[in-house]
Amino acid sequence: MGAAWQRLMAHIGPAVAEAVSTSAGPIVEFRAGSGIGTTRLHERFPHADLIACEPDAIMRDVLFGRLGADARMRERVTVIPLPVAAEHAEELRAQLPAPGSVPVILVAHVLGILDADVRGLLWQLIAESLTDSGIALITAGSPHADDPEDADAQTAPDAPQVFIEDITVGAHTVTGEYRRENGHMQVTYTQRDAAGAVLRQVATEPREITAPLMIEDYRREAADHSLESQVVSGYILRLSRQPQ
């Protein structure tokens, strides 16, 4: 996923820089996962505040590990442990910044595992949160595809794909294994001590990856919530509020 984020930042970096220069509001990242993107955003925009929304406890553990290893990042990143889901919508709204105050929203590498109801709420939250000149940047390929810019990334292949990353926190190392197989995604985290002995291992339940819609389908959904859209680099949606 580090390589995927490196490619993504090359495409979106200038647009994010322009948006944050026009507003003092925070960057909001929905489904921040283990914080790979959060870290990239902080590295690129160290003076911007970030809000990372991540409902999965395992993912948040690793995200907090990244924050624990970087004092400056801890000062800038707020973590919201809530999902984009109807039953948590009002609580989520209460914890997000005031409506119309967010210059940048990012949703990366997860759209393929969100059902229609969740996407509908996501579009609505984006429309409510963005400033008049704000942007939302959303990758429209499947999560953890080998190369989101490849057309094959728009489908869920049967061949197993495994992505591994190591995070060092003090004397311990946490290894994240992201396995995509038979249309499902599973994440396993293993914590080891300095000698390599396993201290803890946890895994998520396999989650089905829905067949991704075409990018034009997502654009139509967003338009239903008063969001204008552009396609960037073939797989990124750039959304903004329609003029009132």
Secondary structure, 3 states (H helix, E strand, C coil): CHHHHHHHHHHHHHHHHHHHHCCCCCEEEECCCCCHHHHHHHHHCCCCCEEEECCCHHHHHHHHHHHHCCHHHHHHEEEECCCCCHHHHHHHHHHCCCCCCEEEEEECCCHHHCCHHHHHHHHHHHHHHEEEEEEEEEECCCCCCCCCCCHHHHCCCCCCEEEEEEEEECCEEEEEEEEEECCEEEEEEEEECCCCCEEEEEECCCEECCCCCCHHHHHHHHHCCCEEEEEECCCEEEEEECCC
